[in-house]
Amino acid sequence: MSNFIELGKKIYDLNNPREAHRFAVFVARCCLHPQRMSRLENFFARTEILRRVAEGYPFVYEQATRAFFYHRSTFEQRARLIEQNMEFLSARFNDEFMLKLYGDKKIELWRMNLDDTLGEMNLVLCAESGQRKEGLAAVMFNLPGEVPVYQILFWLARDEIISRDERWAMWIGAMQGPNVDDARDLVKRITKRCHAYRTKNLIFHVAQTVAKIFGAEKIFAVTNAGYYANNHVRSDRKLKTSFGDFWAEVGGVATHDERFFELPLTETRKTVEEIPSHKRAQYRRRFALLDEMDASIAKTLRSFAREVSP
């Protein structure tokens, strides 16, 4: 129990009454699952880099104890996906990558000038404490001042739920848009700069690119039925955001588990013949922008790759 108490002190600010309550609940839940929590601790003690990851991002212990990631996830499933995410990334990327990602240091993947008013928008890979309910990492577009525009939160784990073939997959826990007063106008301006390519499509394209460079073979996404909480539902029970509609729009298909959609790993581009002649120049500029972004993401991530692939 003393170990669980020490773990909790690393996660929660005991001077905050709300945090102190969460600390007490955390310790109680650890005591209900002592063997599994000990196995999780032992996992992060296996290597020096995993020990340092847990030290910089102690929320890996909290995430196992709370009903995070997706609806009806079990303690064992949460612990396993945490271990698999870390196993996957540490096998493919070097220690610098792991310590930056889980040391609250954003890894910049790309940047683009929007206009004289908005300035530059940058794309980062990060793992922030506020994102821990829906994932273990995120790709995020930010404006100057680290104002988030769009982000997709995810984790990497084997497919033990849908096909059970245990291939590695990216699992998207949530997609979030801007939470600012002029959000609609902001999105319109970014969409215009991206040659009529919607911002949410842009962030999903980023997720696909990252998944492929990481080496994932599938992408799954949580649906309305699978979302871990209900804060995407308004007080009148109408959806603020329909995850399923967007996943279907980008080519996703429902699985036998209503909590997940399977999404395409690669975006399908229209051929020249499919594009109206008056829009072809716009599409060429859009595709050039995406290619530039993809090349930047690949260059950055591959600079952190281990010399010997797993």
C-alpha positions as CSV (number, residue, x, y, z in Angstrom):
1,M,0.0,0.0,0.0
2,S,2.9,2.4,0.7
3,N,4.0,2.1,-2.9
4,F,0.6,3.0,-4.1
5,I,0.5,6.0,-1.8
6,E,3.9,7.2,-3.2
7,L,2.6,6.7,-6.7
8,G,-0.4,8.8,-5.9
9,K,1.7,11.6,-4.5
10,K,3.5,11.9,-7.9
11,I,0.2,12.2,-9.7
12,Y,-2.0,14.4,-7.5
13,D,-1.6,17.8,-5.8
14,L,-2.7,17.0,-2.3
15,N,-3.1,20.7,-1.5
16,N,-6.1,20.7,-3.8
17,P,-9.2,19.2,-2.2
18,R,-10.5,17.7,-5.5
19,E,-7.1,16.2,-6.2
20,A,-6.8,14.9,-2.7
21,H,-10.1,13.1,-3.2
22,R,-8.9,11.6,-6.4
23,F,-5.7,10.5,-4.6
24,A,-7.8,8.6,-2.1
25,V,-9.8,6.9,-4.8
26,F,-6.7,6.1,-6.7
27,V,-5.1,4.4,-3.7
28,A,-8.3,2.5,-2.9
29,R,-8.5,1.2,-6.5
30,C,-4.9,0.1,-6.4
31,C,-5.6,-1.8,-3.3
32,L,-8.5,-3.6,-5.1
33,H,-6.1,-4.7,-7.9
34,P,-2.7,-5.1,-6.1
35,Q,-1.3,-7.8,-8.3
36,R,-2.1,-6.1,-11.6
37,M,-0.8,-2.7,-10.3
38,S,2.4,-4.5,-9.2
39,R,2.8,-6.0,-12.6
40,L,2.4,-2.5,-14.2
41,E,5.0,-1.1,-11.8
42,N,7.3,-4.0,-12.7
43,F,6.8,-3.3,-16.4
44,F,8.0,0.2,-16.0
45,A,10.9,-1.0,-13.9
46,R,12.2,-3.4,-16.6
47,T,14.4,-0.9,-18.4
48,E,15.9,2.5,-17.5
49,I,14.0,4.3,-20.3
50,L,10.7,2.9,-19.2
51,R,11.5,3.9,-15.6
52,R,12.2,7.4,-16.8
53,V,9.0,7.5,-18.9
54,A,6.9,6.7,-15.9
55,E,8.8,9.2,-13.9
56,G,8.1,11.9,-16.4
57,Y,4.5,10.8,-17.1
58,P,3.2,9.1,-13.9
59,F,-0.3,9.2,-15.2
60,V,0.2,5.8,-16.7
61,Y,-0.6,4.4,-13.3
62,E,-3.7,6.5,-12.9
63,Q,-5.0,5.7,-16.4
64,A,-5.2,2.0,-15.5
65,T,-7.4,2.7,-12.5
66,R,-9.9,5.0,-14.1
67,A,-12.6,4.3,-16.7
68,F,-10.6,5.9,-19.5
69,F,-9.9,5.2,-23.2
70,Y,-13.2,3.7,-24.2
71,H,-16.6,2.7,-22.7
72,R,-16.6,-0.4,-20.6
73,S,-12.8,-0.8,-20.7
74,T,-11.6,-3.1,-17.9
75,F,-8.7,-2.6,-15.5
76,E,-6.8,-5.4,-17.3
77,Q,-7.5,-3.9,-20.7
78,R,-6.3,-0.5,-19.7
79,A,-3.1,-1.8,-18.1
80,R,-2.4,-3.9,-21.2
81,L,-2.9,-1.1,-23.7
82,I,-0.6,1.1,-21.6
83,E,2.1,-1.5,-21.6
84,Q,1.7,-2.3,-25.3
85,N,1.8,1.4,-26.3
86,M,5.1,1.8,-24.4
87,E,6.4,-1.5,-25.8
88,F,5.6,-0.5,-29.3
89,L,7.1,3.0,-29.2
90,S,10.2,2.2,-27.2
91,A,11.1,-0.7,-29.6
92,R,10.8,1.6,-32.7
93,F,12.1,5.0,-31.4
94,N,15.1,6.1,-29.4
95,D,15.3,7.2,-25.9
96,E,15.3,10.9,-26.9
97,F,12.0,10.5,-28.5
98,M,10.4,8.7,-25.5
99,L,11.7,11.3,-23.0
100,K,10.5,14.2,-25.1
101,L,7.1,12.7,-25.8
102,Y,6.5,11.7,-22.2
103,G,8.5,14.5,-20.6
104,D,5.9,17.2,-21.7
105,K,8.2,18.4,-24.5
106,K,6.2,18.7,-27.8
107,I,7.8,17.2,-30.9
108,E,7.2,19.6,-33.8
109,L,6.4,17.8,-37.0
110,W,5.6,20.7,-39.4
111,R,4.7,24.3,-39.5
112,M,2.9,26.6,-42.0
113,N,2.3,30.3,-42.2
114,L,-1.5,31.0,-42.2
115,D,-1.7,34.8,-42.7
116,D,-0.4,38.0,-41.2
117,T,-3.0,38.0,-38.5
118,L,-2.9,34.4,-37.3
119,G,0.8,33.8,-37.9
120,E,2.1,30.3,-38.1
121,M,0.3,27.1,-37.3
122,N,2.5,24.2,-36.1
123,L,1.8,20.5,-35.9
124,V,3.1,18.7,-32.9
125,L,3.2,15.2,-31.4
126,C,2.7,15.4,-27.6
127,A,1.4,13.6,-24.5
128,E,-0.1,16.1,-22.1
129,S,-1.8,15.4,-18.8
130,G,-5.0,16.9,-19.9
131,Q,-5.2,14.4,-22.8
132,R,-4.9,11.3,-20.7
133,K,-8.6,10.4,-20.6
134,E,-8.7,9.5,-24.3
135,G,-5.2,8.4,-25.2
136,L,-1.5,8.2,-24.5
137,A,-0.4,10.6,-27.2
138,A,-1.8,13.2,-29.6
139,V,-1.2,15.0,-32.9
140,M,-2.2,18.6,-32.6
141,F,-2.3,21.8,-34.6
142,N,-1.5,24.9,-32.6
143,L,-1.6,28.6,-33.2
144,P,1.0,31.0,-31.6
145,G,0.7,30.9,-27.9
146,E,0.0,27.2,-28.0
147,V,-3.6,27.7,-28.8
148,P,-4.9,24.3,-29.9
149,V,-6.8,24.2,-33.1
150,Y,-7.5,20.5,-33.8
151,Q,-6.2,17.4,-32.2
152,I,-6.5,13.6,-32.4
153,L,-5.8,11.6,-29.3
154,F,-4.7,8.0,-29.6
155,W,-2.7,5.0,-28.4
156,L,-0.9,2.1,-30.0
157,A,-1.9,-1.5,-29.1
158,R,-2.5,-4.8,-30.7
159,D,-5.9,-5.7,-32.2
160,E,-7.2,-7.9,-29.4
161,I,-10.7,-6.5,-29.5
162,I,-12.0,-6.5,-33.1
163,S,-10.2,-9.1,-35.3
164,R,-8.1,-10.6,-32.5
165,D,-5.2,-11.1,-35.0
166,E,-3.0,-9.1,-32.7
167,R,-1.6,-6.8,-35.4
168,W,-0.5,-3.4,-34.2
169,A,-3.1,-0.7,-34.6
170,M,-3.5,3.0,-33.8
171,W,-6.6,3.5,-31.7
172,I,-8.2,7.0,-31.8
173,G,-9.8,7.9,-28.5
174,A,-11.1,11.3,-29.6
175,M,-10.9,14.1,-32.0
176,Q,-11.3,17.7,-30.6
177,G,-11.7,21.0,-32.4
178,P,-10.9,24.6,-31.2
179,N,-12.4,25.8,-28.0
180,V,-12.3,29.6,-28.6
181,D,-14.9,32.3,-29.1
182,D,-14.2,32.7,-32.9
183,A,-13.8,29.0,-33.6
184,R,-16.0,28.9,-36.7
185,D,-14.2,31.8,-38.3
186,L,-10.9,30.4,-37.3
187,V,-11.6,27.0,-39.0
188,K,-12.9,28.8,-42.1
189,R,-9.6,30.8,-42.4
190,I,-7.5,27.7,-42.0
191,T,-9.6,25.7,-44.4
192,K,-9.1,28.5,-47.0
193,R,-5.4,28.5,-46.5
194,C,-5.4,24.7,-47.0
195,H,-7.1,25.0,-50.3
196,A,-10.6,24.1,-49.1
197,Y,-9.3,21.1,-47.2
198,R,-11.3,21.0,-43.9
199,T,-9.3,21.2,-40.7
200,K,-10.7,18.0,-39.3
201,N,-9.8,16.1,-42.5
202,L,-6.3,17.6,-42.2
203,I,-5.8,16.3,-38.7
204,F,-7.1,12.9,-39.6
205,H,-4.7,12.8,-42.6
206,V,-1.9,13.6,-40.1
207,A,-3.1,10.6,-37.9
208,Q,-3.0,8.3,-40.9
209,T,0.5,9.5,-41.9
210,V,1.8,9.1,-38.3
211,A,0.2,5.6,-38.0
212,K,2.0,4.4,-41.2
213,I,5.4,5.8,-40.2
214,F,5.0,4.3,-36.8
215,G,4.4,0.9,-38.4
216,A,0.8,0.4,-37.4
217,E,-1.2,-1.8,-39.8
218,K,-4.7,-0.7,-38.8
219,I,-6.6,2.3,-37.4
220,F,-9.6,2.0,-35.2
221,A,-11.6,4.9,-33.7
222,V,-14.0,5.1,-30.8
223,T,-17.6,5.8,-31.8
224,N,-20.4,7.6,-30.0
225,A,-21.3,4.3,-28.3
226,G,-17.6,3.7,-27.4
227,Y,-16.7,7.1,-26.0
228,Y,-15.5,6.8,-22.4
229,A,-17.7,9.7,-21.1
230,N,-20.8,11.6,-22.2
231,N,-19.4,15.1,-22.5
232,H,-20.0,14.9,-26.3
233,V,-23.7,14.8,-25.5
234,R,-25.7,18.0,-24.7
235,S,-28.1,18.4,-21.8
236,D,-31.0,17.7,-24.2
237,R,-29.3,14.4,-25.2
238,K,-28.5,15.5,-28.7
239,L,-24.9,15.0,-29.9
240,K,-22.6,18.0,-30.0
241,T,-20.2,15.9,-32.1
242,S,-21.1,12.7,-33.9
243,F,-17.9,10.7,-34.1
244,G,-19.5,8.0,-36.2
245,D,-20.7,10.3,-38.9
246,F,-17.2,11.7,-39.5
247,W,-15.5,8.3,-39.3
248,A,-18.0,7.0,-42.0
249,E,-17.3,10.1,-44.1
250,V,-13.6,9.4,-44.2
251,G,-14.1,5.8,-45.3
252,G,-14.5,4.1,-42.0
253,V,-16.7,1.0,-41.5
254,A,-18.5,-0.2,-38.5
255,T,-17.1,-3.3,-36.7
256,H,-19.0,-6.0,-34.9
257,D,-18.2,-4.1,-31.7
258,E,-20.4,-1.0,-31.7
259,R,-17.7,0.9,-29.8
260,F,-15.3,1.1,-32.7
261,F,-15.0,1.9,-36.4
262,E,-12.2,0.7,-38.5
263,L,-10.7,3.5,-40.6
264,P,-8.6,3.4,-43.8
265,L,-4.8,3.6,-43.2
266,T,-4.4,5.7,-46.4
267,E,-6.6,8.5,-47.7
268,T,-8.0,8.0,-51.2
269,R,-7.2,10.8,-53.5
270,K,-9.3,11.8,-56.4
271,T,-7.8,11.3,-59.8
272,V,-7.5,14.2,-62.3
273,E,-10.5,12.7,-64.2
274,E,-12.7,12.8,-61.1
275,I,-12.0,16.5,-60.3
276,P,-14.0,19.2,-62.1
277,S,-11.7,21.1,-64.4
278,H,-12.2,24.4,-62.6
279,K,-11.1,22.8,-59.3
280,R,-8.0,21.0,-60.6
281,A,-5.6,23.8,-59.7
282,Q,-7.0,23.9,-56.2
283,Y,-6.6,20.2,-55.8
284,R,-3.0,20.3,-57.1
285,R,-2.1,22.9,-54.5
286,R,-3.8,20.9,-51.8
287,F,-2.0,17.7,-52.7
288,A,1.3,19.5,-52.8
289,L,0.6,20.9,-49.3
290,L,-0.2,17.4,-48.0
291,D,2.9,15.9,-49.6
292,E,5.1,18.7,-48.1
293,M,3.5,18.0,-44.7
294,D,3.9,14.2,-45.0
295,A,7.6,14.6,-45.9
296,S,8.2,16.8,-42.9
297,I,6.5,14.4,-40.5
298,A,8.4,11.4,-42.0
299,K,11.8,13.2,-41.8
300,T,11.2,14.2,-38.2
301,L,9.9,10.9,-36.9
302,R,12.6,8.9,-38.8
303,S,15.3,11.1,-37.1
304,F,14.2,9.4,-33.9
305,A,14.0,5.9,-35.2
306,R,16.2,3.2,-33.7
307,E,18.9,1.9,-36.1
308,V,17.7,-1.6,-35.9
309,S,14.0,-2.1,-36.5
310,P,12.1,-4.6,-34.3
